[in-house]
Amino acid sequence: MNRVEEQRRNQQGTSRAIEDMSLKGKSLLVVDDEPVILGTLSRELTIAGLEVTTAASGEEAISRINSHFFDLVMTDLMMTGADGFQVIKAVKQKRLGTMVIILTGFGCMESVIDALRLGADDFLQKPCDTDELLYRISNCFVKQDLLRKITLYENILPVCCYCKKIRDDGQGEYGKGNWYSLEDYFILTKGVRVSHGCCPGCYAKQINDLSL
């Protein structure tokens, strides 16, 4: 496969990915202290179906983050006043599941690495191609949906509907944990021993059954 054909296939793959992940209704905060870039990004992303809010400074962005929910925040890294690093910190402190993409006009990978360590999910150098930007945004939403599903499953305790044993997925691969009785599960995971008694409702029912 020659380079032209490979590039064509990659572009087709990008388009399919964008089509598969609907951006409609997703909320996005765009942060940049350059009015032309802010306006251009806002216009292009609104056309793509995103609900776009803009902030012309890091301070304005942090204020909006503290008062509104966003699925994704896209921020310039180097700004006067509060910079992109402070925006990332504000996002992750407010809501860890909000995705962050950083935009930078600087070729300094050290700053990018620092931003990723703070919790940024992706980065692009300015100026960036619109299709590539939409592809990266779609990837972030795919990741976000997966993380939400994982969190949901982690909050569900698997219990056998027949024997009432509990599966412990705390160690090893999810879905392949060992099954324990209620008593053994509490001893293993909480260090708590179970004492058996009779609640008032069950006690009343048992007395009623005996009197029949």
Buried (B, 14 or more C-beta within 10 A) or exposed (E): EEEEEEEEEEEEEBEEBBEEBEBEEBBBBBBBBBEEBBEBBBEBBEEBEBBBBBBBBBBBBBBBBEEEEBBBBBBBBBBEEBBBBBBBBBBBEBEEEBBBBBBBEEEEEEBBEBBBEBBBBBBBEBEBEBEEBBBBBBBBBEEBEEEEEEEEEEEEEBBEEEEEBBBBBEEEEEEEBBBBEEEBBBBBEEEEEEEEEEEEEEEEEEEEEEEE
